[in-house]
Amino acid sequence: MQQTAPKPTLLLVDDEPVNLRVLNTILAKDYQLIFAKSGEEALRLAGQKQPDLILSDVMMPQMTGFELCIALKSNPDTAAVPVIFVTALEEEHDEARGFEVGGVDYITKPVSAPVVKARVATHLSLVKAEELKLTRLEVVQRLGRAAEYKDNETGMHVLRMSHYSKVLARAYGFSAEQAETLLHAAPMHDIGKIGIPDNILLKPGKLTDEEFAVMKTHPQIGAEILADGDSELLRIAKSVALTHHEKWDGTGYPQGLSKEAIPVEGRIVAVADVFDALTSKRPYKEAWSVDKTLAFMQEQKGIHFEPRLIDLLIDNLDEILTIKAYWKDD
């Protein structure tokens, strides 16, 4: 027997029963409805029932719709629930106030059934889109953690280098959204190590030429794992996985790219990854000092690293070191 998906739950708030009956007539066929006749009752029900969306009157005694929205947004359990105001208020400053307190839309009374249905459907679809985005992000992050179980690197390394990458990206000129995407893609840089045999990956001593040749396949393996994704996050994650071992002078791997032929996200992650690797303790080495690390990386300007990125690393060192201290290894 085929099961149908549960209907989204709407919380309808109005101190006038007749208004609730009108909304019930319009929405009952497509949604599970909960009713509240005051802001206080709405707060209680929102916490208990976790509705997908709230439609609220504005002018109510004791607690107005604006005050209700403020209270909802201040509670982490209900802050993400969209609130649509259903009101007779028509002044421009009233509408502005509604958006200021966190409302997502306005429907004016007397309500039109097609308008109510369309606005509710639109905002529910936006909620679903955001949930899908967060789910994809969580999957990518968890996949990145999987590589940590096969490597000597710690989870703190992945967090630090991804935040360093965000700082460098913003300094380089990325938008806030682009830098945030790189923050979430950077933990995937070494996902390809999942495909490297343990006797090579976990070898405590120096690798032979043959073993290193196998190790150098991990960027391509990572790119193949992340291939064919339809999101910008996965596209950037694939690029980072494939190119973070390329070098500015063309001597890196796996493709031997040089200068601007290396995608900028790969160039950024290379700097962030090496800086954290050198300044962190590993089973096979002690942590380098920040001064020693910076001296080495400056020597590698124009060789391993894009020169501009080393300058930006130094210019933003205070923020980098704050991140390093916050996400320190246990």
C-alpha positions in Angstrom: 0.0 0.0 0.0 1.5 3.3 -1.1 1.9 5.9 1.7 1.3 9.6 1.0 3.6 12.3 2.3 2.3 14.1 5.4 0.7 17.4 4.8 2.7 20.5 5.9 1.5 22.0 9.2 0.3 25.6 9.3 -0.3 27.6 12.5 -3.1 30.2 12.0 -3.2 33.0 14.6 -6.1 35.5 14.9 -8.2 36.7 17.8 -11.3 36.8 15.5 -12.8 33.3 15.0 -14.4 34.4 11.7 -11.0 35.1 10.2 -9.7 31.7 11.3 -12.8 30.1 9.6 -12.0 31.9 6.4 -8.4 30.6 6.3 -9.6 27.2 7.3 -11.9 27.1 4.3 -9.1 28.1 2.0 -6.3 25.9 3.4 -7.8 22.8 5.1 -7.8 20.6 1.9 -4.0 20.9 1.4 -2.6 21.4 4.9 -2.7 20.2 8.5 -4.0 23.3 10.4 -3.5 24.4 14.0 -5.4 27.4 15.4 -4.5 30.0 18.0 -6.6 32.9 19.2 -3.8 34.8 20.9 -0.1 35.4 20.6 0.6 33.6 23.9 -1.3 30.5 22.7 0.5 30.7 19.4 3.9 30.7 21.1 2.9 27.6 23.1 1.6 25.7 20.1 4.6 26.7 17.9 6.9 25.2 20.5 4.9 22.0 20.8 3.8 21.3 17.2 6.7 22.8 15.2 4.6 24.1 12.3 6.2 24.5 8.9 4.7 28.0 8.5 2.7 30.5 10.6 0.1 33.0 9.3 -0.6 35.6 12.0 -2.9 38.6 12.4 -1.1 41.8 13.5 -3.6 43.7 15.7 -4.3 41.4 18.6 -4.7 42.2 22.3 -2.0 41.5 24.9 0.5 40.4 22.2 0.5 41.8 18.7 1.6 39.8 15.7 4.8 41.8 15.6 5.6 40.9 19.2 4.8 37.3 18.5 7.2 37.2 15.6 10.0 38.7 17.7 9.4 36.1 20.4 9.4 33.3 17.8 12.7 34.5 16.2 14.3 34.7 19.7 13.7 31.0 20.3 16.1 28.7 18.5 13.4 26.0 18.2 11.1 28.3 16.3 13.4 30.9 14.8 13.4 29.2 11.3 9.6 29.0 11.0 8.5 31.6 8.3 5.8 34.0 9.5 3.3 35.6 7.1 1.3 38.5 8.4 -2.4 38.5 7.5 -3.7 42.0 8.3 -5.8 45.0 7.3 -2.8 47.3 7.9 -1.9 49.0 4.7 0.6 51.7 5.7 4.0 51.4 4.2 5.7 51.8 7.7 3.5 48.9 9.0 4.8 46.6 6.2 8.3 47.7 6.8 7.9 47.0 10.5 6.7 43.5 9.7 9.8 42.7 7.7 12.0 44.3 10.3 10.8 41.9 13.0 11.4 38.8 10.8 8.2 38.3 8.8 8.6 37.0 5.3 5.4 38.3 3.6 2.2 40.2 3.9 -1.4 39.2 2.9 -4.0 42.0 3.2 -7.5 41.5 4.5 -10.0 40.7 3.1 -8.0 37.8 1.9 -8.1 36.4 -1.6 -8.1 32.6 -1.7 -5.7 32.3 -4.7 -3.3 34.8 -3.1 -3.3 32.9 0.2 -2.6 29.6 -1.5 0.1 31.0 -3.7 1.9 32.8 -0.9 1.8 29.8 1.4 3.0 27.4 -1.4 5.9 29.8 -2.3 7.2 30.1 1.2 6.9 26.4 1.9 8.9 25.7 -1.2 11.6 28.1 0.0 11.8 26.2 3.3 12.2 22.9 1.5 14.9 24.4 -0.7 16.8 25.5 2.4 16.4 22.1 4.0 17.8 20.5 0.9 20.7 22.8 0.8 21.5 22.1 4.5 21.2 18.4 3.9 23.6 18.5 1.0 26.0 20.5 3.1 25.8 18.0 5.9 26.5 15.1 3.5 29.6 16.8 2.1 30.9 17.6 5.6 30.4 14.0 6.8 32.1 12.6 3.7 35.0 14.9 4.4 35.2 13.5 8.0 35.4 10.0 6.5 38.9 10.8 5.1 40.1 11.7 8.6 39.6 8.2 9.8 42.2 7.0 7.3 44.8 9.7 7.9 47.1 11.0 10.6 45.5 14.4 10.3 43.1 15.5 12.9 39.6 16.9 12.6 40.8 20.2 13.9 43.2 20.5 11.0 40.2 20.3 8.6 38.3 22.9 10.5 41.3 25.3 10.8 42.4 25.1 7.1 38.8 25.5 5.9 38.4 28.7 8.0 41.8 29.9 6.8 40.6 29.4 3.3 37.6 31.5 3.9 39.7 34.3 5.3 42.0 34.2 2.3 39.1 34.0 -0.1 37.5 37.2 1.3 40.9 39.0 1.2 41.3 37.8 -2.4 38.0 39.4 -3.4 35.5 36.6 -3.1 32.0 37.6 -2.1 30.7 36.5 1.3 28.7 33.8 -0.4 31.6 32.5 -2.5 33.9 32.5 0.6 31.3 30.5 2.6 31.0 28.0 -0.2 34.8 27.5 -0.1 34.7 27.2 3.7 32.4 24.2 3.3 34.2 22.7 0.2 37.7 22.9 1.7 37.2 19.9 4.1 36.9 17.7 1.1 40.4 18.4 -0.2 41.8 15.1 0.8 38.7 12.9 0.4 40.6 10.9 -2.3 42.9 9.4 0.5 40.0 7.0 1.1 41.3 5.2 -2.0 44.9 5.0 -0.9 46.0 1.6 0.7 46.6 1.8 4.4 50.2 0.5 4.2 51.0 3.6 2.2 48.8 6.2 3.8 49.7 5.2 7.4 53.4 4.4 6.7 55.4 6.2 9.5 58.6 6.6 7.4 59.4 8.1 4.1 57.6 6.8 1.1 59.4 5.0 -1.7 59.1 6.5 -5.2 56.6 3.8 -6.1 54.5 4.5 -2.9 54.6 8.2 -3.5 53.3 7.7 -7.1 50.3 5.9 -5.6 49.8 8.6 -3.0 49.8 11.2 -5.8 46.7 9.6 -7.2 44.5 10.8 -4.3 43.5 14.2 -6.0 42.2 12.3 -9.0 40.4 9.8 -6.8 38.8 12.7 -4.8 37.7 14.4 -8.0 36.1 11.2 -9.2 34.2 10.8 -5.9 32.9 14.3 -6.2 32.2 14.2 -9.9 28.8 15.0 -11.5 27.5 17.0 -8.6 24.8 19.5 -9.6 25.5 22.0 -6.8 28.1 24.8 -6.7 29.4 23.4 -3.4 30.2 20.0 -5.0 31.7 21.7 -8.1 34.1 23.7 -5.9 34.8 20.7 -3.7 35.8 18.7 -6.8 38.0 21.4 -8.0 39.7 21.8 -4.6 40.3 18.0 -4.3 41.8 17.8 -7.8 44.1 20.9 -7.7 45.2 21.6 -4.1 48.6 19.9 -4.8 49.3 21.9 -8.0 52.1 24.5 -7.7 52.4 28.0 -9.1 55.5 27.1 -11.1 53.9 24.0 -12.7 55.8 21.3 -10.8 52.8 20.1 -8.8 50.4 17.2 -9.4 48.3 15.6 -10.8 48.1 17.8 -13.9 51.2 20.0 -13.7 49.1 23.2 -14.0 50.8 26.5 -13.4 49.8 30.1 -12.4 46.2 31.1 -13.3 45.6 27.8 -15.0 45.2 26.4 -11.4 41.7 27.3 -10.2 41.8 30.0 -7.6 40.1 27.8 -5.0 42.9 25.3 -5.4 45.5 28.0 -5.0 43.9 29.3 -1.8 43.4 25.8 -0.2 47.0 25.0 -1.0 48.2 27.9 1.1 45.7 27.2 3.9 46.5 23.5 4.0 50.3 23.9 4.1 50.3 26.6 6.7 48.3 24.5 9.1 50.2 21.3 8.3 53.5 23.0 9.1 52.3 24.7 12.3 50.7 21.5 13.6 52.2 18.6 15.4 52.0 15.2 13.6 53.1 11.7 14.6 56.1 12.1 12.3 57.1 15.7 13.2 56.9 18.5 15.7 55.0 21.7 15.0 56.9 24.5 13.3 56.7 28.0 14.8 54.7 30.5 12.9 57.8 32.6 12.1 59.6 29.5 10.6 56.5 28.6 8.7 56.0 32.1 7.2 59.7 32.3 6.3 59.5 29.0 4.4 56.2 30.0 2.7 57.8 33.3 1.6 60.7 31.4 0.1 58.0 29.5 -1.9 56.4 32.6 -3.3 56.2 32.1 -7.1 57.4 28.5 -6.7 54.8 26.5 -4.8 52.3 29.4 -4.0 50.8 32.3 -5.8 52.7 35.3 -4.5 49.6 37.4 -3.8 48.2 34.8 -1.5 51.3 34.7 0.7 51.0 38.5 1.0 47.4 38.1 2.0 48.3 35.4 4.5 50.7 37.8 6.2 48.3 40.7 6.0 45.5 38.6 7.7 47.8 36.8 10.1 46.0 38.1 13.3 42.7 36.6 12.1 44.4 33.4 11.0 46.1 33.0 14.4 42.8 33.6 16.2 41.3 30.7 14.3 44.3 28.6 15.0 43.9 29.2 18.8 40.1 28.6 18.7 40.3 25.3 16.9 43.4 24.0 18.6 44.2 20.3 18.9 43.3 18.5 22.1 
